[in-house]
Amino acid sequence: MPVHTGRGRIGPGRARPYGSPELDAAREAGLNGRYDGIFDVIRAEAEAGNPVAQNILGASLSEQDGGKGLDYDPERALDWYEKAVAQGYDRALYNMALFWQEENPGYGPDYDKAAALAEQAV
């Protein structure tokens, strides 16, 4: 399931910062398939209230392949997405829409919910 964990845009040509160089490095490592130790950084940033880290953590917890250092946990994934959404981070809305389009154990597809979330995200 493709998820968006990248930089959003604020104004013309301005990239949204991740919050710390450590989070940026952890994100880049994950994008390059290097997962050792990155979730300690991501989790700390998420718990400190960084919506980008919250979205990354939600995306990571909602992946069912289990090979990235975190156990699949859709309930916690949705909690992290909702925390990011509460701060206005629209990529988390989009990722929640993707979540509801898929079959997840304990959470069947809900296409109406997925469509509503996707519309809010744009």
TIMI-2910 file (N, C-alpha, C, CB; in pm, 1 decimal, decimal comma, always signed):
<rs>
+----------+----------+----------+----------+----------+----------+----------+----------+----------+----------+----------+----------+------+
!      n_x !      n_y !      n_z !     ca_x !     ca_y !     ca_z !      c_x !      c_y !      c_z !     cb_x !     cb_y !     cb_z ! resn !
+----------+----------+----------+----------+----------+----------+----------+----------+----------+----------+----------+----------+------+
!    +85,0 !   -116,2 !     +0,0 !     +0,0 !     +0,0 !     +0,0 !    +90,0 !   +123,0 !     +0,0 !    -97,0 !     -0,5 !   +121,9 !  Met !
!    +81,9 !   +208,6 !    -99,9 !   +167,0 !   +327,1 !   -101,5 !   +120,2 !   +427,6 !     +2,2 !   +168,0 !   +391,0 !   -240,7 !  Pro !
!   +213,7 !   +481,0 !    +77,5 !   +180,7 !   +583,1 !   +176,2 !   +269,6 !   +703,3 !   +154,2 !   +196,1 !   +529,3 !   +320,1 !  Val !
!   +222,4 !   +815,9 !   +198,0 !   +300,0 !   +937,9 !   +184,9 !   +359,7 !   +974,1 !   +319,0 !   +213,6 !  +1052,8 !   +131,1 !  His !
!   +491,5 !   +975,1 !   +323,3 !   +560,9 !  +1014,3 !   +446,0 !   +654,3 !  +1130,6 !   +418,5 !   +639,1 !   +895,8 !   +504,9 !  Thr !
!   +653,3 !  +1180,4 !   +296,3 !   +748,6 !  +1283,0 !   +254,6 !   +713,1 !  +1422,7 !   +298,8 !   +761,7 !  +1281,6 !   +108,2 !  Gly !
!   +793,0 !  +1513,9 !   +254,2 !   +776,9 !  +1653,5 !   +290,7 !   +654,4 !  +1712,9 !   +223,1 !   +901,6 !  +1733,1 !   +253,8 !  Arg !
!   +579,5 !  +1786,9 !   +301,1 !   +468,6 !  +1864,4 !   +246,1 !   +521,5 !  +2000,1 !   +204,7 !   +352,1 !  +1878,8 !   +348,9 !  Gly !
!   +439,2 !  +2080,6 !   +145,2 !   +479,9 !  +2214,9 !   +102,9 !   +402,1 !  +2318,8 !   +180,8 !   +458,5 !  +2234,2 !    -48,9 !  Arg !
!   +469,6 !  +2422,5 !   +220,7 !   +406,0 !  +2537,6 !   +282,9 !   +448,8 !  +2657,7 !   +201,7 !   +444,7 !  +2552,7 !   +435,5 !  Ile !
!   +356,8 !  +2713,3 !   +127,8 !   +390,8 !  +2828,4 !    +44,8 !   +476,0 !  +2788,0 !    -73,5 !   +463,1 !  +2933,4 !   +126,7 !  Gly !
!   +498,7 !  +2883,6 !   -165,2 !   +574,7 !  +2851,2 !   -286,6 !   +718,7 !  +2812,7 !   -256,7 !   +573,0 !  +2968,7 !   -381,7 !  Pro !
!   +754,0 !  +2688,6 !   -292,7 !   +891,9 !  +2644,8 !   -283,7 !   +945,8 !  +2618,8 !   -145,2 !   +975,2 !  +2742,4 !   -346,3 !  Gly !
!   +864,1 !  +2623,7 !    -42,3 !   +913,6 !  +2601,7 !    +93,9 !   +879,4 !  +2460,7 !   +138,6 !   +854,0 !  +2705,5 !   +192,3 !  Arg !
!   +979,4 !  +2387,2 !   +177,0 !   +956,8 !  +2250,9 !   +226,4 !   +926,9 !  +2256,8 !   +374,9 !  +1079,8 !  +2159,3 !   +198,7 !  Ala !
!   +834,7 !  +2174,2 !   +419,4 !   +801,9 !  +2165,1 !   +561,3 !   +914,6 !  +2089,8 !   +631,7 !   +663,7 !  +2094,1 !   +583,4 !  Arg !
!   +970,8 !  +2143,8 !   +736,7 !  +1077,3 !  +2071,6 !   +807,8 !  +1019,3 !  +1953,8 !   +885,9 !  +1153,3 !  +2166,6 !   +903,5 !  Pro !
!  +1100,5 !  +1853,1 !   +907,5 !  +1056,9 !  +1736,6 !   +983,2 !  +1057,5 !  +1760,8 !  +1132,4 !  +1144,0 !  +1619,1 !   +951,3 !  Tyr !
!  +1137,7 !  +1849,1 !  +1179,4 !  +1141,8 !  +1874,7 !  +1322,8 !  +1280,8 !  +1856,9 !  +1379,8 !  +1045,5 !  +1784,1 !  +1394,7 !  Gly !
!  +1359,7 !  +1770,5 !  +1321,7 !  +1496,7 !  +1752,4 !  +1368,7 !  +1578,3 !  +1684,9 !  +1259,6 !  +1500,4 !  +1669,2 !  +1499,7 !  Ser !
!  +1708,3 !  +1708,4 !  +1260,6 !  +1794,3 !  +1636,7 !  +1165,8 !  +1790,6 !  +1485,4 !  +1188,0 !  +1938,1 !  +1686,8 !  +1177,2 !  Pro !
!  +1769,3 !  +1442,7 !  +1313,8 !  +1762,5 !  +1299,5 !  +1343,2 !  +1641,3 !  +1234,8 !  +1276,5 !  +1757,4 !  +1276,5 !  +1494,7 !  Glu !
!  +1526,4 !  +1304,6 !  +1279,1 !  +1407,4 !  +1249,8 !  +1213,8 !  +1427,5 !  +1244,4 !  +1063,1 !  +1283,0 !  +1333,7 !  +1247,9 !  Leu !
!  +1487,1 !  +1348,1 !  +1008,5 !  +1514,7 !  +1348,6 !   +864,7 !  +1604,5 !  +1230,6 !   +827,4 !  +1580,8 !  +1481,9 !   +822,4 !  Asp !
!  +1708,8 !  +1207,2 !   +906,8 !  +1800,3 !  +1096,1 !   +879,8 !  +1729,2 !   +961,3 !   +895,0 !  +1921,8 !  +1102,9 !   +974,2 !  Ala !
!  +1642,8 !   +948,6 !   +995,8 !  +1569,4 !   +823,9 !  +1016,8 !  +1474,7 !   +797,5 !   +899,9 !  +1490,7 !   +828,9 !  +1149,4 !  Ala !
!  +1407,1 !   +901,2 !   +853,6 !  +1316,3 !   +886,7 !   +740,2 !  +1392,9 !   +843,1 !   +615,3 !  +1241,5 !  +1018,7 !   +713,8 !  Arg !
!  +1504,4 !   +909,7 !   +589,2 !  +1585,4 !   +875,9 !   +471,6 !  +1636,6 !   +732,5 !   +481,0 !  +1703,8 !   +973,7 !   +457,5 !  Glu !
!  +1680,5 !   +691,5 !   +600,9 !  +1728,1 !   +553,8 !   +618,8 !  +1615,8 !   +454,7 !   +587,9 !  +1780,8 !   +532,2 !   +763,3 !  Ala !
!  +1495,0 !   +481,7 !   +638,3 !  +1381,9 !   +394,0 !   +611,9 !  +1346,9 !   +387,1 !   +464,7 !  +1262,4 !   +439,5 !   +689,8 !  Gly !
!  +1351,7 !   +500,6 !   +397,5 !  +1322,9 !   +501,9 !   +254,3 !  +1425,5 !   +421,9 !   +174,9 !  +1318,4 !   +644,9 !   +203,4 !  Leu !
!  +1544,9 !   +406,5 !   +231,1 !  +1650,7 !   +331,0 !   +166,2 !  +1664,3 !   +188,7 !   +221,3 !  +1781,6 !   +404,2 !   +181,2 !  Asn !
!  +1563,2 !   +143,8 !   +297,2 !  +1560,6 !     +6,1 !   +344,5 !  +1647,9 !    -23,4 !   +464,6 !  +1600,3 !    -82,0 !   +235,9 !  Gly !
!  +1694,3 !    +80,1 !   +533,6 !  +1776,6 !    +60,1 !   +653,1 !  +1692,0 !    +94,7 !   +775,9 !  +1907,6 !   +147,7 !   +647,9 !  Arg !
!  +1643,3 !     -5,7 !   +847,5 !  +1546,7 !    +15,5 !   +954,4 !  +1606,1 !     +7,9 !  +1094,8 !  +1437,7 !    -84,3 !   +942,3 !  Tyr !
!  +1729,7 !    -39,3 !  +1108,5 !  +1788,4 !    -55,3 !  +1241,1 !  +1792,6 !    +77,8 !  +1315,3 !  +1929,3 !   -114,2 !  +1230,3 !  Asp !
!  +1720,8 !    +82,5 !  +1427,6 !  +1725,9 !   +198,2 !  +1516,8 !  +1643,6 !   +318,6 !  +1475,9 !  +1863,6 !   +240,3 !  +1530,5 !  Gly !
!  +1583,5 !   +318,1 !  +1356,4 !  +1513,2 !   +439,8 !  +1313,5 !  +1385,7 !   +463,4 !  +1392,6 !  +1480,2 !   +431,9 !  +1165,5 !  Ile !
!  +1321,4 !   +356,5 !  +1440,1 !  +1193,2 !   +375,9 !  +1507,2 !  +1207,0 !   +433,7 !  +1646,5 !  +1119,7 !   +246,2 !  +1514,8 !  Phe !
!  +1324,8 !   +423,8 !  +1706,8 !  +1347,7 !   +492,8 !  +1834,0 !  +1337,4 !   +643,8 !  +1812,4 !  +1486,9 !   +454,9 !  +1893,7 !  Asp !
!  +1398,7 !   +691,7 !  +1705,2 !  +1394,9 !   +835,0 !  +1672,4 !  +1253,9 !   +876,3 !  +1632,8 !  +1494,1 !   +868,0 !  +1558,4 !  Val !
!  +1192,0 !   +799,1 !  +1544,7 !  +1058,2 !   +833,4 !  +1496,0 !   +958,2 !   +833,4 !  +1610,8 !  +1013,2 !   +735,0 !  +1386,3 !  Ile !
!   +964,3 !   +732,4 !  +1696,5 !   +871,3 !   +724,3 !  +1809,7 !   +891,6 !   +842,0 !  +1905,4 !   +889,7 !   +590,8 !  +1885,1 !  Arg !
!  +1016,7 !   +877,5 !  +1934,8 !  +1043,3 !   +990,8 !  +2025,0 !   +987,0 !  +1120,5 !  +1967,5 !  +1194,9 !  +1005,9 !  +2049,9 !  Ala !
!  +1007,3 !  +1142,4 !  +1837,6 !   +953,5 !  +1263,1 !  +1773,0 !   +800,5 !  +1260,5 !  +1772,9 !  +1006,6 !  +1275,4 !  +1628,0 !  Glu !
!   +742,0 !  +1143,5 !  +1746,4 !   +595,9 !  +1131,3 !  +1745,5 !   +538,8 !  +1160,4 !  +1884,0 !   +553,5 !   +990,3 !  +1699,0 !  Ala !
!   +600,3 !  +1103,6 !  +1986,7 !   +553,5 !  +1126,3 !  +2123,2 !   +571,1 !  +1271,1 !  +2166,3 !   +626,7 !  +1035,1 !  +2219,3 !  Glu !
!   +669,2 !  +1340,0 !  +2106,3 !   +690,6 !  +1482,1 !  +2135,5 !   +591,7 !  +1570,7 !  +2059,1 !   +834,5 !  +1522,1 !  +2100,4 !  Ala !
!   +508,5 !  +1510,7 !  +1972,3 !   +404,6 !  +1586,1 !  +1903,9 !   +432,2 !  +1622,8 !  +1760,6 !   +379,0 !  +1706,9 !  +1977,0 !  Gly !
!   +537,3 !  +1568,3 !  +1699,9 !   +568,1 !  +1600,4 !  +1561,0 !   +471,5 !  +1525,5 !  +1469,4 !   +715,6 !  +1564,5 !  +1526,9 !  Asn !
!   +386,4 !  +1598,4 !  +1392,8 !   +287,6 !  +1529,9 !  +1309,4 !   +348,7 !  +1449,7 !  +1194,7 !   +191,7 !  +1630,1 !  +1253,6 !  Pro !
!   +463,4 !  +1490,2 !  +1145,4 !   +528,6 !  +1412,5 !  +1039,3 !   +571,7 !  +1277,4 !  +1095,6 !   +651,3 !  +1489,3 !   +980,4 !  Val !
!   +632,9 !  +1278,2 !  +1212,8 !   +674,5 !  +1153,1 !  +1277,2 !   +552,8 !  +1067,8 !  +1312,0 !   +757,3 !  +1182,2 !  +1404,2 !  Ala !
!   +444,3 !  +1130,2 !  +1355,8 !   +322,7 !  +1056,2 !  +1386,8 !   +269,4 !   +986,2 !  +1261,9 !   +216,0 !  +1150,0 !  +1445,4 !  Gln !
!   +272,8 !  +1055,6 !  +1149,4 !   +228,8 !   +996,6 !  +1023,7 !   +319,9 !   +881,6 !   +980,6 !   +224,0 !  +1103,1 !   +914,9 !  Asn !
!   +450,1 !   +900,8 !   +991,9 !   +544,8 !   +794,7 !   +956,1 !   +521,7 !   +671,7 !  +1044,0 !   +691,0 !   +844,7 !   +970,5 !  Ile !
!   +502,6 !   +694,3 !  +1173,0 !   +479,6 !   +582,7 !  +1264,5 !   +348,2 !   +512,2 !  +1231,4 !   +478,4 !   +632,0 !  +1410,3 !  Leu !
!   +243,3 !   +590,0 !  +1202,3 !   +116,8 !   +529,5 !  +1160,6 !   +133,6 !   +446,0 !  +1035,5 !    +12,0 !   +636,7 !  +1137,1 !  Gly !
!   +204,5 !   +500,5 !   +937,4 !   +226,7 !   +428,1 !   +812,1 !   +305,0 !   +299,4 !   +836,3 !   +301,1 !   +516,9 !   +711,5 !  Ala !
!   +403,8 !   +306,5 !   +922,3 !   +486,8 !   +189,0 !   +949,5 !   +408,7 !    +81,1 !  +1023,4 !   +609,7 !   +228,6 !  +1030,8 !  Ser !
!   +324,7 !   +121,4 !  +1117,4 !   +245,4 !    +24,9 !  +1194,1 !   +132,1 !    -36,4 !  +1112,7 !   +188,3 !    +91,6 !  +1317,2 !  Leu !
!    +93,8 !    +29,9 !  +1003,6 !    -16,9 !    -22,2 !   +923,4 !    +29,5 !   -110,9 !   +808,6 !    -98,3 !    +91,9 !   +868,7 !  Ser !
!   +158,1 !   -130,4 !   +795,0 !   +209,2 !   -219,9 !   +690,4 !   +209,0 !   -362,7 !   +742,2 !   +352,4 !   -178,2 !   +645,6 !  Glu !
!   +151,7 !   -451,4 !   +663,5 !   +133,0 !   -589,2 !   +707,9 !   +251,7 !   -679,6 !   +680,8 !    +13,0 !   -646,5 !   +642,7 !  Gln !
!   +356,5 !   -629,0 !   +615,3 !   +468,4 !   -717,2 !   +580,8 !   +555,4 !   -751,2 !   +701,1 !   +553,6 !   -653,1 !   +473,6 !  Asp !
!   +553,7 !   -669,1 !   +804,0 !   +622,1 !   -700,1 !   +928,7 !   +773,2 !   -704,2 !   +922,5 !   +575,2 !   -827,7 !   +977,2 !  Gly !
!   +835,8 !   -671,2 !   +812,8 !   +979,5 !   -683,6 !   +801,5 !  +1056,5 !   -556,0 !   +826,6 !  +1012,8 !   -733,3 !   +669,1 !  Gly !
!   +996,6 !   -460,8 !   +893,6 !  +1061,7 !   -330,8 !   +908,4 !  +1091,5 !   -293,8 !  +1052,8 !   +976,3 !   -224,9 !   +847,4 !  Lys !
!  +1085,3 !   -389,2 !  +1141,1 !  +1121,5 !   -360,9 !  +1278,9 !  +1006,0 !   -327,2 !  +1370,0 !  +1216,5 !   -251,0 !  +1281,7 !  Gly !
!   +885,3 !   -318,4 !  +1317,2 !   +766,7 !   -294,3 !  +1398,6 !   +663,2 !   -401,2 !  +1368,3 !   +708,7 !   -152,9 !  +1372,9 !  Leu !
!   +591,6 !   -442,4 !  +1470,0 !   +482,4 !   -536,3 !  +1447,5 !   +363,9 !   -462,4 !  +1388,1 !   +442,3 !   -607,4 !  +1578,9 !  Asp !
!   +290,6 !   -530,9 !  +1303,7 !   +168,0 !   -477,7 !  +1246,1 !    +68,2 !   -450,1 !  +1357,8 !   +108,4 !   -575,7 !  +1141,8 !  Tyr !
!    +20,1 !   -327,0 !  +1366,4 !    -73,8 !   -288,9 !  +1471,9 !   -166,9 !   -180,9 !  +1417,7 !     +1,6 !   -238,7 !  +1599,6 !  Asp !
!   -274,9 !   -221,1 !  +1349,9 !   -361,3 !   -123,2 !  +1285,9 !   -428,1 !    -27,0 !  +1383,8 !   -466,1 !   -193,9 !  +1207,0 !  Pro !
!   -460,3 !    -72,4 !  +1503,4 !   -523,7 !    +16,8 !  +1601,6 !   -429,5 !   +130,9 !  +1640,0 !   -565,2 !    -62,4 !  +1727,7 !  Glu !
!   -305,6 !    +97,3 !  +1670,5 !   -208,3 !   +202,0 !  +1704,3 !   -177,7 !   +289,1 !  +1583,6 !    -78,9 !   +140,0 !  +1758,1 !  Arg !
!   -175,9 !   +229,0 !  +1463,7 !   -152,2 !   +307,3 !  +1341,8 !   -257,4 !   +415,9 !  +1327,5 !   -152,4 !   +216,4 !  +1217,3 !  Ala !
!   -384,5 !   +377,7 !  +1342,9 !   -492,2 !   +475,8 !  +1332,3 !   -482,0 !   +582,9 !  +1439,4 !   -626,7 !   +407,1 !  +1341,3 !  Leu !
!   -440,8 !   +545,4 !  +1560,0 !   -422,1 !   +644,3 !  +1667,0 !   -316,5 !   +748,1 !  +1627,3 !   -380,8 !   +574,1 !  +1798,9 !  Asp !
!   -204,5 !   +702,0 !  +1571,5 !    -98,8 !   +795,6 !  +1531,4 !   -143,1 !   +882,9 !  +1415,2 !    +28,1 !   +719,6 !  +1493,4 !  Trp !
!   -213,1 !   +823,7 !  +1318,6 !   -266,2 !   +904,6 !  +1208,6 !   -358,2 !  +1014,2 !  +1262,6 !   -342,3 !   +815,6 !  +1107,6 !  Tyr !
!   -447,5 !   +977,5 !  +1354,8 !   -542,8 !  +1074,9 !  +1409,4 !   -472,2 !  +1187,1 !  +1484,4 !   -642,0 !  +1005,5 !  +1502,2 !  Glu !
!   -363,7 !  +1155,8 !  +1552,6 !   -287,2 !  +1261,2 !  +1620,7 !   -226,8 !  +1358,5 !  +1519,6 !   -175,6 !  +1199,3 !  +1707,8 !  Lys !
!   -177,7 !  +1306,6 !  +1409,4 !   -121,7 !  +1393,1 !  +1305,6 !   -231,3 !  +1476,7 !  +1239,7 !    -47,9 !  +1309,3 !  +1199,6 !  Ala !
!   -345,6 !  +1415,0 !  +1213,6 !   -458,6 !  +1485,9 !  +1153,3 !   -505,6 !  +1598,4 !  +1244,5 !   -574,5 !  +1388,9 !  +1124,5 !  Val !
!   -508,6 !  +1573,2 !  +1374,8 !   -552,7 !  +1675,4 !  +1471,3 !   -465,3 !  +1800,5 !  +1464,9 !   -551,0 !  +1618,2 !  +1613,8 !  Ala !
!   -344,7 !  +1785,4 !  +1412,6 !   -253,3 !  +1899,6 !  +1398,3 !   -255,1 !  +1955,6 !  +1256,0 !   -110,6 !  +1858,2 !  +1436,2 !  Gln !
!   -347,8 !  +1907,6 !  +1173,7 !   -361,8 !  +1960,9 !  +1039,5 !   -270,2 !  +1899,0 !   +935,7 !   -338,6 !  +2104,8 !  +1042,7 !  Gly !
!   -214,3 !  +1782,1 !   +963,8 !   -124,2 !  +1718,0 !   +869,6 !   -204,9 !  +1631,9 !   +772,5 !    -18,2 !  +1632,9 !   +943,9 !  Tyr !
!   -232,8 !  +1685,3 !   +653,8 !   -322,8 !  +1622,8 !   +557,9 !   -272,0 !  +1491,6 !   +500,4 !   -349,1 !  +1716,8 !   +447,2 !  Asp !
!   -143,1 !  +1470,1 !   +496,7 !    -92,2 !  +1341,9 !   +445,4 !   -141,9 !  +1226,5 !   +530,5 !    +61,5 !  +1341,9 !   +441,6 !  Arg !
!   -160,6 !  +1251,5 !   +659,2 !   -213,7 !  +1146,1 !   +746,1 !   -358,4 !  +1113,8 !   +709,3 !   -204,5 !  +1188,4 !   +894,2 !  Ala !
!   -437,0 !  +1214,7 !   +669,0 !   -572,9 !  +1188,7 !   +619,7 !   -567,9 !  +1098,1 !   +497,2 !   -645,2 !  +1321,4 !   +585,3 !  Leu !
!   -478,3 !  +1129,9 !   +406,7 !   -462,5 !  +1050,3 !   +284,5 !   -423,8 !   +906,6 !   +320,0 !   -355,6 !  +1113,6 !   +191,1 !  Tyr !
!   -329,4 !   +890,4 !   +411,5 !   -285,9 !   +756,3 !   +449,5 !   -397,0 !   +678,9 !   +519,5 !   -163,6 !   +764,4 !   +539,5 !  Asn !
!   -479,9 !   +750,0 !   +598,1 !   -594,8 !   +684,1 !   +659,6 !   -693,0 !   +638,0 !   +551,3 !   -664,9 !   +779,3 !   +759,9 !  Met !
!   -710,6 !   +719,4 !   +447,7 !   -797,9 !   +679,7 !   +336,1 !   -745,4 !   +552,0 !   +271,3 !   -807,6 !   +793,4 !   +230,6 !  Ala !
!   -614,2 !   +544,6 !   +250,7 !   -555,5 !   +422,5 !   +194,1 !   -578,4 !   +302,8 !   +285,9 !   -404,8 !   +441,8 !   +169,6 !  Leu !
!   -563,4 !   +325,2 !   +416,0 !   -585,4 !   +218,6 !   +513,1 !   -725,7 !   +159,8 !   +496,8 !   -565,4 !   +271,2 !   +656,6 !  Phe !
!   -826,1 !   +247,0 !   +484,6 !   -964,8 !   +200,3 !   +478,3 !  -1001,2 !   +140,5 !   +343,1 !  -1058,5 !   +314,1 !   +509,3 !  Trp !
!   -914,1 !   +150,4 !   +244,5 !   -937,2 !    +84,9 !   +115,7 !   -888,7 !    -59,7 !   +116,3 !   -867,7 !   +162,1 !     +4,2 !  Gln !
!   -809,5 !    -95,8 !   +213,6 !   -746,5 !   -228,1 !   +218,8 !   -816,9 !   -319,1 !   +318,7 !   -598,4 !   -215,4 !   +255,4 !  Glu !
!   -792,9 !   -446,3 !   +304,1 !   -838,0 !   -544,9 !   +402,1 !   -732,3 !   -552,1 !   +511,1 !   -862,1 !   -686,0 !   +336,2 !  Glu !
!   -769,3 !   -513,4 !   +630,8 !   -680,2 !   -519,7 !   +745,8 !   -746,1 !   -607,2 !   +851,1 !   -648,7 !   -377,3 !   +801,9 !  Asn !
!   -673,5 !   -703,3 !   +910,3 !   -733,7 !   -789,7 !  +1011,7 !   -803,4 !   -707,3 !  +1119,9 !   -627,2 !   -880,1 !  +1074,8 !  Pro !
!   -930,9 !   -735,8 !  +1138,5 !  -1010,0 !   -662,6 !  +1236,1 !  -1069,8 !   -533,4 !  +1181,0 !   -925,6 !   -631,5 !  +1355,4 !  Gly !
!  -1028,6 !   -494,8 !  +1063,0 !  -1076,4 !   -372,0 !   +999,4 !  -1097,7 !   -402,0 !   +850,9 !   -974,7 !   -252,5 !  +1020,1 !  Tyr !
!  -1220,7 !   -428,5 !   +814,1 !  -1249,0 !   -452,6 !   +673,5 !  -1244,4 !   -322,4 !   +595,8 !  -1385,3 !   -520,2 !   +656,4 !  Gly !
!  -1244,7 !   -331,9 !   +465,3 !  -1248,3 !   -209,8 !   +385,1 !  -1375,6 !   -129,7 !   +413,9 !  -1239,5 !   -243,9 !   +235,1 !  Pro !
!  -1363,4 !     -0,1 !   +414,7 !  -1477,5 !    +90,2 !   +430,5 !  -1459,2 !   +199,3 !   +325,6 !  -1486,9 !   +150,6 !   +578,3 !  Asp !
!  -1514,9 !   +174,2 !   +208,2 !  -1491,6 !   +263,0 !    +94,7 !  -1554,3 !   +400,7 !   +114,1 !  -1545,6 !   +200,2 !    -31,3 !  Tyr !
!  -1665,7 !   +406,9 !   +184,8 !  -1725,9 !   +538,1 !   +212,1 !  -1634,6 !   +621,7 !   +301,0 !  -1864,1 !   +521,6 !   +278,6 !  Asp !
!  -1580,1 !   +559,4 !   +404,0 !  -1488,9 !   +629,9 !   +493,8 !  -1362,0 !   +670,2 !   +417,6 !  -1453,2 !   +541,3 !   +616,7 !  Lys !
!  -1311,8 !   +579,7 !   +333,8 !  -1192,2 !   +608,6 !   +255,6 !  -1215,1 !   +729,2 !   +164,9 !  -1151,6 !   +486,2 !   +172,5 !  Ala !
!  -1329,7 !   +732,3 !    +98,3 !  -1360,6 !   +843,8 !     +7,3 !  -1373,4 !   +974,9 !    +83,9 !  -1490,6 !   +815,7 !    -70,6 !  Ala !
!  -1438,8 !   +972,5 !   +199,4 !  -1454,9 !  +1094,8 !   +277,7 !  -1319,3 !  +1147,9 !   +325,7 !  -1547,3 !  +1069,4 !   +397,8 !  Ala !
!  -1233,4 !  +1058,3 !   +370,4 !  -1100,6 !  +1100,2 !   +416,8 !  -1017,1 !  +1154,7 !   +301,7 !  -1027,5 !   +983,0 !   +483,5 !  Leu !
!  -1024,5 !  +1088,8 !   +187,6 !   -947,9 !  +1135,1 !    +70,4 !   -994,2 !  +1273,9 !    +27,9 !   -962,8 !  +1035,8 !    -47,7 !  Ala !
!  -1123,4 !  +1297,8 !    +31,3 !  -1174,2 !  +1430,7 !     -5,0 !  -1128,4 !  +1536,8 !    +94,1 !  -1327,1 !  +1429,2 !    -12,2 !  Glu !
!  -1123,3 !  +1503,2 !   +222,5 !  -1073,1 !  +1598,4 !   +322,0 !   -924,8 !  +1629,1 !   +300,5 !  -1095,0 !  +1543,5 !   +463,3 !  Gln !
!   -852,0 !  +1530,5 !   +249,5 !   -706,9 !  +1545,2 !   +234,6 !   -668,4 !  +1639,5 !   +120,3 !   -643,6 !  +1409,3 !   +211,5 !  Ala !
!   -758,4 !  +1661,7 !    +25,4 !   -724,2 !  +1747,8 !    -88,6 !   -769,5 !  +1890,4 !    -67,5 !   -785,6 !  +1693,7 !   -215,8 !  Val !
+----------+----------+----------+----------+----------+----------+----------+----------+----------+----------+----------+----------+------+
</rs>
